[in-house]
Amino acid sequence: MTAPEPLAATSASPPPAPQRTKPRESASTWPLVDRIGLSLCWAAGIALCLVMGGILAYMAVRGVQYLRPSLFFESPTPEQDQSKSGGFLDPLLGTVLITAVGTLIAFPIGVATAVWLNEYRRPWGLARAVESGVEVVAGTPSVVLAIFGLIIFQQSYFGFLSLTAEGDAVLGRSFFTAGAMMALIALPLIVGSTRAGLQQIPDHVREASYSVGKTKAATIRRVLLPSCRPAIATGTVLGMGRIIGDTAIVVILLGASLQLQSVGDVPGLSTLKGSGSTLTSYVFNNSPAGEGQSPEKAYAAAFVLLLVVVALNYAVNRITSREAPQWIR
């Protein structure tokens, strides 16, 4: 009697058939109009890279050629002719001060405005008006904002914020007033970036927070704002870049004096109430179009300003490249 043969495995399922991927479409099969459009897009991108590379290379060569460590530690001379001696210490400090003042004003207002527009939006008419106002400010030239700020801050009741002349005439020029107008040019960037971050958060995240008993305010404070920190930081850094690169507000509302001029005896406050300049106005003053007669120092200061802008752009790229939460992706 022979042993029974083992039963064949009937429950084993056949291996899945390999999925065929669609071959990549070649641009050579496109219509002629589409191929011309693609070529123009390539040409535009390459041209932009060449222009930016040329600017960076030229400013790097000329800036390094004239950059000296002493320029960072010496104040400009009080004379109009800057070719004799002195550095750009005061304009560098002025850049830091006006950026700090403008950012400290724009950051809380911008974040609060974005939260209200995205999460509350009541009354609807007021919210629509605020949206339109932010868009108008974003498109308004900075020189118009500077003139508007000068008209406002020249009023007598704002005399404690700026320089005053003989007879208690309010000049409306100080780091306070210039920083307030600088905040306006940074505000649309902070509002827009924060709203974009809030809109990426799904509604079920809010509903989950409400289901455990959290109020709307607590949800915003503990869930939504921490989740969109990269977006808030991106808008803030971009706003700082706008502040650093502006010149019209500096000339009209800060006076663009080569040296920092303090008002009063209170440390810190006296400097903020005084006038000064930034690297942008210093570059313009010493450029061939200005009266400083020192293009070498203009190149050196412009190179430092370019390094600051590049550092800010790198910070934005680092912030935006961070991994988003799982429920956002």
C-alpha positions as CSV (number, residue, x, y, z in Angstrom):
1,M,0.0,0.0,0.0
2,T,1.6,3.2,-1.1
3,A,1.6,6.4,1.0
4,P,-0.8,9.1,-0.2
5,E,0.8,11.9,-2.1
6,P,0.8,15.3,-0.4
7,L,-1.9,17.6,-1.5
8,A,-0.9,20.5,-3.6
9,A,-1.1,23.8,-2.0
10,T,-4.3,25.3,-3.4
11,S,-4.5,28.3,-1.1
12,A,-1.4,30.0,-2.4
13,S,-2.4,33.1,-4.4
14,P,-0.5,33.9,-7.6
15,P,2.1,36.6,-7.3
16,P,0.7,40.0,-8.2
17,A,1.4,41.1,-11.8
18,P,4.0,43.9,-12.0
19,Q,2.5,47.3,-12.6
20,R,3.5,48.9,-15.8
21,T,4.5,52.5,-15.4
22,K,3.6,54.8,-18.1
23,P,6.7,55.8,-20.1
24,R,7.8,59.4,-19.7
25,E,6.5,61.6,-22.4
26,S,9.2,63.2,-24.5
27,A,9.0,66.9,-25.3
28,S,9.9,66.0,-28.9
29,T,6.3,64.7,-29.3
30,W,4.7,67.9,-28.2
31,P,3.2,70.4,-30.7
32,L,5.5,73.1,-32.0
33,V,3.8,75.8,-30.0
34,D,4.3,73.9,-26.7
35,R,8.0,73.2,-27.5
36,I,8.6,76.9,-28.2
37,G,7.0,77.8,-24.9
38,L,9.1,75.3,-23.1
39,S,12.3,76.7,-24.7
40,L,11.3,80.2,-23.7
41,C,10.7,79.1,-20.1
42,W,14.2,77.5,-20.1
43,A,15.7,80.6,-21.6
44,A,14.0,82.9,-19.0
45,G,15.2,80.7,-16.1
46,I,18.8,80.5,-17.4
47,A,18.9,84.3,-18.1
48,L,17.6,85.0,-14.6
49,C,20.3,82.7,-13.1
50,L,23.0,84.4,-15.2
51,V,21.9,87.9,-14.2
52,M,21.8,87.0,-10.5
53,G,25.1,85.2,-10.8
54,G,26.7,88.2,-12.5
55,I,25.4,90.6,-9.8
56,L,26.7,88.3,-7.0
57,A,30.1,87.8,-8.7
58,Y,30.6,91.4,-9.5
59,M,29.7,92.6,-6.0
60,A,31.7,89.9,-4.4
61,V,34.9,90.8,-6.4
62,R,34.5,94.6,-5.9
63,G,33.3,94.3,-2.3
64,V,36.1,91.9,-1.1
65,Q,38.6,94.2,-2.9
66,Y,37.7,97.2,-0.8
67,L,36.4,95.6,2.4
68,R,38.6,96.2,5.5
69,P,37.9,95.1,9.1
70,S,38.3,98.7,10.2
71,L,35.2,99.7,8.3
72,F,33.1,97.7,10.8
73,F,34.5,99.5,13.8
74,E,34.8,103.1,12.7
75,S,32.1,105.7,12.4
76,P,31.7,107.8,9.3
77,T,33.4,111.2,9.3
78,P,31.1,114.2,9.9
79,E,32.3,115.7,6.5
80,Q,30.3,115.1,3.4
81,D,33.5,113.7,1.7
82,Q,33.8,110.1,3.0
83,S,36.9,109.2,1.0
84,K,39.3,110.5,3.7
85,S,38.6,108.2,6.7
86,G,35.9,106.5,8.7
87,G,33.8,103.3,8.2
88,F,30.2,102.4,8.3
89,L,29.7,101.4,11.9
90,D,26.9,103.8,12.5
91,P,24.9,102.9,9.3
92,L,25.3,99.2,10.3
93,L,23.9,99.9,13.8
94,G,21.1,101.9,12.2
95,T,20.2,99.0,10.0
96,V,20.0,96.7,13.0
97,L,17.9,99.3,15.0
98,I,15.4,100.1,12.3
99,T,15.0,96.4,11.4
100,A,14.4,95.5,15.1
101,V,11.8,98.4,15.6
102,G,9.9,97.6,12.4
103,T,9.8,93.9,13.0
104,L,8.7,94.3,16.7
105,I,5.8,96.4,15.5
106,A,4.8,94.4,12.4
107,F,5.1,90.9,13.9
108,P,2.3,90.9,16.5
109,I,0.0,93.0,14.4
110,G,0.6,90.8,11.3
111,V,0.1,87.5,13.1
112,A,-3.0,88.8,15.0
113,T,-4.5,90.1,11.7
114,A,-3.9,86.9,9.9
115,V,-5.5,84.8,12.7
116,W,-8.6,87.1,12.8
117,L,-9.0,87.0,9.0
118,N,-8.6,83.2,8.8
119,E,-10.3,82.0,11.9
120,Y,-13.0,84.6,12.8
121,R,-13.6,86.9,9.8
122,R,-16.5,88.7,11.5
123,P,-18.0,91.1,10.7
124,W,-17.6,90.1,7.0
125,G,-17.5,93.7,5.7
126,L,-14.8,94.7,8.1
127,A,-12.7,91.6,7.2
128,R,-13.0,92.4,3.5
129,A,-12.0,96.0,4.1
130,V,-8.9,94.8,6.1
131,E,-7.9,92.4,3.3
132,S,-8.2,95.2,0.8
133,G,-6.2,97.5,3.1
134,V,-3.4,94.9,3.4
135,E,-3.3,94.6,-0.4
136,V,-3.2,98.4,-0.9
137,V,-0.3,98.7,1.6
138,A,1.6,95.9,-0.2
139,G,1.3,97.8,-3.5
140,T,2.0,101.3,-2.2
141,P,5.5,102.6,-3.0
142,S,7.6,103.1,0.2
143,V,8.2,106.8,-0.7
144,V,4.4,107.4,-0.5
145,L,4.4,105.7,2.9
146,A,7.3,107.8,4.0
147,I,5.6,111.1,3.1
148,F,2.4,109.9,4.8
149,G,4.4,109.1,7.9
150,L,6.1,112.4,7.9
151,I,2.7,114.2,7.7
152,I,1.4,112.1,10.7
153,F,4.5,112.3,12.9
154,Q,5.0,116.0,12.4
155,Q,2.0,116.7,14.6
156,S,2.7,118.2,18.0
157,Y,1.2,115.3,19.9
158,F,3.8,113.0,18.4
159,G,6.7,115.2,19.5
160,F,7.9,112.8,22.2
161,L,8.7,110.3,19.4
162,S,11.1,112.3,17.3
163,L,13.5,115.2,16.9
164,T,12.3,118.7,17.7
165,A,13.7,122.0,16.4
166,E,13.8,125.4,17.9
167,G,10.4,126.6,19.0
168,D,9.3,123.0,19.7
169,A,8.7,122.3,16.0
170,V,8.3,118.6,15.6
171,L,10.5,117.2,12.7
172,G,8.9,113.7,12.7
173,R,12.3,112.0,12.2
174,S,13.5,109.2,14.4
175,F,14.1,105.5,14.5
176,F,10.6,105.3,16.1
177,T,8.8,106.9,13.2
178,A,10.9,105.3,10.5
179,G,10.4,101.9,12.2
180,A,6.6,102.4,12.3
181,M,6.5,103.0,8.5
182,M,8.9,100.1,7.9
183,A,6.4,97.9,9.8
184,L,3.9,98.7,7.1
185,I,6.0,97.3,4.3
186,A,6.7,94.2,6.3
187,L,3.1,93.7,7.4
188,P,1.6,92.3,4.2
189,L,4.4,89.6,4.0
190,I,3.7,88.5,7.6
191,V,-0.1,88.5,7.1
192,G,0.1,86.6,3.8
193,S,2.5,83.9,5.0
194,T,0.7,83.3,8.3
195,R,-2.7,83.0,6.6
196,A,-1.2,80.5,4.1
197,G,0.1,78.5,7.0
198,L,-3.2,78.5,8.8
199,Q,-5.1,77.5,5.6
200,Q,-2.9,74.4,5.3
201,I,-4.2,73.0,8.6
202,P,-7.2,70.7,7.9
203,D,-10.5,71.4,9.6
204,H,-10.5,68.1,11.4
205,V,-7.6,69.3,13.5
206,R,-9.7,72.2,14.8
207,E,-12.6,69.8,15.4
208,A,-10.5,67.4,17.3
209,S,-9.4,70.2,19.6
210,Y,-13.0,71.3,20.1
211,S,-14.1,67.8,20.9
212,V,-11.8,67.6,23.9
213,G,-13.2,70.8,25.4
214,K,-10.8,73.4,24.1
215,T,-12.1,76.8,23.3
216,K,-11.4,78.5,20.0
217,A,-8.9,80.8,21.6
218,A,-7.1,77.9,23.2
219,T,-7.1,76.0,19.9
220,I,-5.5,78.9,18.2
221,R,-2.9,79.4,20.9
222,R,-2.0,75.8,21.5
223,V,-2.7,74.0,18.2
224,L,-2.8,76.3,15.2
225,L,-0.1,78.8,15.9
226,P,2.5,76.2,16.9
227,S,1.7,74.2,13.8
228,C,2.3,77.2,11.4
229,R,5.5,78.5,13.1
230,P,7.5,77.9,9.9
231,A,5.1,80.0,7.9
232,I,5.1,82.8,10.5
233,A,8.9,82.7,10.6
234,T,9.1,82.8,6.8
235,G,6.9,85.9,6.5
236,T,8.9,87.6,9.3
237,V,12.2,87.0,7.7
238,L,10.9,88.2,4.3
239,G,9.6,91.3,6.0
240,M,13.0,91.9,7.6
241,G,14.5,91.7,4.1
242,R,12.1,94.4,2.9
243,I,13.0,96.6,5.8
244,I,16.7,96.2,5.3
245,G,16.5,97.0,1.6
246,D,14.4,100.2,1.8
247,T,15.9,103.6,1.3
248,A,13.1,106.1,0.8
249,I,11.8,105.8,4.3
250,V,15.3,106.1,5.7
251,V,16.0,109.3,3.8
252,I,12.6,111.0,4.6
253,L,11.9,109.7,8.1
254,L,15.3,109.0,9.5
255,G,17.2,111.9,8.1
256,A,20.0,109.7,6.5
257,S,22.6,111.4,8.7
258,L,25.9,109.6,8.5
259,Q,26.3,109.4,12.2
260,L,23.8,108.4,14.9
261,Q,22.4,111.5,16.6
262,S,20.8,110.9,20.0
263,V,18.2,113.0,21.8
264,G,18.0,113.1,25.5
265,D,20.0,111.4,28.3
266,V,18.1,108.1,28.6
267,P,20.3,105.3,27.3
268,G,18.7,103.5,24.3
269,L,15.7,105.7,24.3
270,S,17.8,108.7,23.3
271,T,19.1,106.8,20.3
272,L,15.7,105.6,19.1
273,K,14.4,109.2,19.3
274,G,17.4,110.4,17.3
275,S,18.3,110.2,13.6
276,G,20.8,108.2,11.6
277,S,21.2,106.1,8.5
278,T,21.3,102.6,7.2
279,L,23.6,100.7,4.9
280,T,21.3,101.4,1.9
281,S,21.5,105.2,2.4
282,Y,25.2,104.9,3.0
283,V,25.7,103.0,-0.2
284,F,23.7,105.6,-2.1
285,N,25.5,108.5,-0.5
286,N,28.9,107.1,-1.5
287,S,28.0,105.7,-4.9
288,P,28.9,107.7,-8.0
289,A,25.3,109.2,-7.9
290,G,25.8,110.5,-4.4
291,E,28.0,113.1,-2.8
292,G,30.2,111.0,-0.5
293,Q,32.9,110.6,-3.2
294,S,33.9,107.2,-1.9
295,P,32.7,104.5,-4.3
296,E,35.1,102.0,-2.7
297,K,33.3,102.2,0.6
298,A,30.0,102.0,-1.3
299,Y,31.1,98.7,-2.8
300,A,32.2,97.4,0.5
301,A,29.0,98.3,2.2
302,A,26.9,97.0,-0.6
303,F,28.8,93.7,-0.3
304,V,27.9,93.5,3.4
305,L,24.3,94.3,2.6
306,L,24.3,91.6,0.0
307,L,25.6,89.1,2.5
308,V,22.8,90.0,4.9
309,V,20.2,89.5,2.2
310,V,21.7,86.2,1.1
311,A,21.7,85.0,4.8
312,L,18.0,86.0,5.1
313,N,17.1,84.0,2.0
314,Y,19.1,81.0,3.3
315,A,17.1,81.3,6.5
316,V,13.8,81.3,4.5
317,N,14.9,78.2,2.6
318,R,15.9,76.4,5.8
319,I,12.6,77.3,7.4
320,T,10.4,76.2,4.4
321,S,12.4,73.0,3.9
322,R,11.5,71.7,7.4
323,E,9.3,68.6,7.4
324,A,5.6,69.5,7.9
325,P,3.4,67.6,10.3
326,Q,1.9,64.4,8.9
327,W,-1.6,65.8,8.8
328,I,-0.5,68.7,6.6
329,R,1.2,66.7,3.9
